[in-house]
Amino acid sequence: MDPSAHRVALVEEGARIASLPADELAADVPTCPGWDIEALVGHLGGIHRWATSHLVAGVDGVRGRERPAPPAGASILDWYRESLDGLVAEIDRHDPSEP
């Protein structure tokens, strides 16, 4: 998959996650035993923020930084959207051929 296709998938699938109904956050995730949707959204948003921090800092710039916990409840969806938007914006600032 070329970088532009990865970006499209990130945006499309991220939008699906961000648009989940808040009243379904407590539902189980069948493919992740012991996880509910809220935990999965928090995990994905955290990964987006982690990836963004690496893009901002460069290959040698990020080591052992703390990642704050995502908010609880319905506000996690807005937090996730901010995480996704930040990652996409940072990806757009870089040439795909950069290390």
N, C-alpha and C positions, 0 to 999 in steps of 0.2 A: 504494500500500500504506500503510495507516495505521500509526502508531508501534507499536501493540500487535502487529500482524502482523509487523513487522520484528523485534520482540523475540522472538516465537515462533520465527521462522526462525533467528535468531541462536542461541537456546538449542538448538533441534533439530539444526541443522547442526553447531553447535559440539560437541554431544555425540557426533555421529557421528565427527568428527575426533578428539576426545579418546579415543575407544574403538578407534582403529585398533590393530591388533596391532604390537607393537614390532618383530617380525621382518620387517615389511614396510616399514620406514622407508627402506630403500635402494632401493626400487622407483622406477622412473621415473614422472614425471607426464606423460602423453601430451600434455596441453594446454599444458604449460610446458616446452618443450625445454631440456634441460640441468639441469633441476631434479629432485630426488628428493623423496619424501614428507617426509623430515626437513626439507629446506630449506623446503618449502611450509608445514609446521606451524610452523616457526620464524618465517617471514614473517607468517603469520596471527596468531600470538601476539604478535609485535611490534606489529602494527597494533592489536590489542586493547589493548595497554598504552599505545600512543600515544593512542588515542581516550579511554581512561580518564583519562590525564593532562590532556587538554583539558577533559573534563567536570569534573574536580576543580578545575582552575585558572581556568576561565571563558574567555570569548572572547579576552581580552587577556593571559592569564597564562602561556602556554607559547610559548617561542621558542628554538629551537636547542639543546634539551636532548639530551644523549647518551643513546642507548638501548643498554644492555648486550646483548651477544650471548646468545642462548639457549643452554642447556646442550646438549651433544652426546649422542647415543644415546637410549636408552629414556627417560631422565629428561626429555626434551623434552615427552613426553606429559603428565606431571604439571605441568610449567611452563606448557604450553598451557592445561590445565584451570584453573590458577590465574589465568591471563590472562583467560580467558573468564568465569570466576566474578566476577572483579573488575570487568570491564566491565558485566556484567549487573547486579551490585549497584549500581554507580554510575548506570547508566541508571535503575534503579528509584528512586533518590533525587531524580530531576529530573522536572519537569513537561515533557511533550513540547512545550509551546508556548514554552519558554525558548529564547532565541537560542543 
